[in-house]
Amino acid sequence: MTPVPSQEGWVTGPHPLPSRPGGVRAEMGRSSKDKRDIYYRLAKEEGWRARSAFKLLQLDEEFQLFEGVRRAVDLCAAPGSWSQVLSRKLKGGAGEGPDSVKIVAVDLQAMAPLPGVVQIQGDITKVSTAQEIIQHFEGQPADLVVCDGAPDVTGLHDIDEYIQAQLLLAALNITTHVLNKGGTFVAKIFRGKDVTLLYSQLRIFFPDVTCAKPRSSRNSSIEAFVVCRGYCPPEGYVPNMSNPLLDHCYDVDFNQLEGPNRVIVPFLACGDLSAYDSDRTYPLQLAPGKEYSYVPPTQPPIRPPYQEACFLKRNNLLTKEPGPSPLEEAGPAPSYGSAPEPQGCPPEAAVENVLASLSVSP
Ligand SMILES: C[S@@+](CC[C@H](N)C(=O)[O-])C[C@H]1O[C@@H](n2cnc3c(N)ncnc32)[C@H](O)[C@@H]1O
């Protein structure tokens, strides 16, 4: 059974459902999400920044990912729950563990600081990001690279699967720059119709590839995780970022391919079967006579990608109606920077001005 970290320390056994202090008015909308998503609720109660922490914990339970790891990289890390897992597992949580253990987290977005985790705000498709990671490891390669990266899903499945596959290949590419021979790479994958093509590309670099579905990952989602062990690049392979997304033209012996190459890899449903089922609704556990007390998220996003949309919506700029620029009515956007004077702008230009001003740090 996985030891489950709590804010106070480590506890073992099944995930506890802590009793809550009473007296706080139940907030219906919020508590209904807590009821529907047990891992979301547990994440807040145990101090994780996101429910995905449980996915990495359950993968580790199955594959002992952290054994002997001194240098770990968390790609696409924000808001940071996987980095929290790495920090707690490798460094004991307070960032005070052995100095020899180093963790680097990378994301496009800013992330609140975490003890014992060096943060890079950067793009995993850039060679400069790979160089920065290696710099933090003082020239040494990493033992473990994890990537829970995901693009913003559009709801159009083919597009979402394609973009996710490209992000996985970008993660694989940067991993080939920073991972030690024999090291492990774990990454989110969408099990779409072309997934076998991805497996074949992973098998070029790793002899041991398994697709795993942790219990905390909803069955209703096509998300799973590839666990790739024993990093062993083909002879003569020189990492480079000129094609950060790699291309589909090599087989497992690094020969140029004519047609598509597909392999089947083992699939493993992992996580203790007694663990909570992420597709089920669990009742809120309330002490007799007590009302549910809502726990706020552990770490709200610093600069969420939807910030711009919220601003536009608040100022009625999302719909373009004929007549005067809605920006004129909304006024300038002082809290986001100084938008250029919008007078006389057509709505499109006004929106562009606002967006331009939004790219300036507040
Ligand atoms: C699902 S979230 C990761 C959650 C994280 N593992 C956690 O446990 O808190 C996906 C992240 O991927 C990041 N991302 C997407 N494309 C990226 C890229 N090219 N470079 C760096 N980060 C990227 C997004 O900014 C987003 O924060």
The ligand as an SDF file (V2000), in Angstrom:
LIG
                    3D

 27 29  0  0  0  0  0  0  0  0999 V2000
   -1.6780   18.9160  -16.8150 C   0  0  0  0  0  0  0  0  0  0  0  0
   -0.5980   20.2470  -16.5440 S   0  0  0  0  0  0  0  0  0  0  0  0
    0.6610   19.4900  -15.5920 C   0  0  0  0  0  0  0  0  0  0  0  0
    0.2350   19.1870  -14.1790 C   0  0  0  0  0  0  0  0  0  0  0  0
    1.4230   18.8510  -13.3050 C   0  0  0  0  0  0  0  0  0  0  0  0
    2.0150   17.5850  -13.6670 N   0  0  0  0  0  0  0  0  0  0  0  0
    1.0200   18.7730  -11.8640 C   0  0  0  0  0  0  0  0  0  0  0  0
    0.9990   17.6820  -11.3300 O   0  0  0  0  0  0  0  0  0  0  0  0
    0.7680   19.8140  -11.2620 O   0  0  0  0  0  0  0  0  0  0  0  0
    0.1430   20.4340  -18.1200 C   0  0  0  0  0  0  0  0  0  0  0  0
    1.2010   21.5230  -18.1970 C   0  0  0  0  0  0  0  0  0  0  0  0
    1.8970   21.3630  -19.4250 O   0  0  0  0  0  0  0  0  0  0  0  0
    2.4760   22.6380  -19.6990 C   0  0  0  0  0  0  0  0  0  0  0  0
    3.0110   22.6900  -21.0570 N   0  0  0  0  0  0  0  0  0  0  0  0
    2.3330   22.4810  -22.2210 C   0  0  0  0  0  0  0  0  0  0  0  0
    3.1740   22.6400  -23.2640 N   0  0  0  0  0  0  0  0  0  0  0  0
    4.4150   22.9440  -22.7640 C   0  0  0  0  0  0  0  0  0  0  0  0
    5.6940   23.2250  -23.3430 C   0  0  0  0  0  0  0  0  0  0  0  0
    5.8770   23.2210  -24.6700 N   0  0  0  0  0  0  0  0  0  0  0  0
    6.7350   23.4890  -22.5250 N   0  0  0  0  0  0  0  0  0  0  0  0
    6.5640   23.5040  -21.1780 C   0  0  0  0  0  0  0  0  0  0  0  0
    5.3730   23.2520  -20.5670 N   0  0  0  0  0  0  0  0  0  0  0  0
    4.3140   22.9790  -21.3460 C   0  0  0  0  0  0  0  0  0  0  0  0
    1.3060   23.5750  -19.4530 C   0  0  0  0  0  0  0  0  0  0  0  0
    1.7620   24.8940  -19.2530 O   0  0  0  0  0  0  0  0  0  0  0  0
    0.6600   22.9440  -18.2060 C   0  0  0  0  0  0  0  0  0  0  0  0
    1.0640   23.6150  -17.0360 O   0  0  0  0  0  0  0  0  0  0  0  0
  1  2  1  0
  2  3  1  0
  2 10  1  0
  3  4  1  0
  4  5  1  0
  5  6  1  0
  5  7  1  0
  7  8  2  0
  7  9  1  0
 10 11  1  0
 11 12  1  0
 11 26  1  0
 12 13  1  0
 13 14  1  0
 13 24  1  0
 14 15  1  0
 14 23  1  0
 15 16  2  0
 16 17  1  0
 17 18  1  0
 17 23  2  0
 18 19  1  0
 18 20  2  0
 20 21  1  0
 21 22  2  0
 22 23  1  0
 24 25  1  0
 24 26  1  0
 26 27  1  0
M  CHG  2   2   1   9  -1
M  END
$$$$
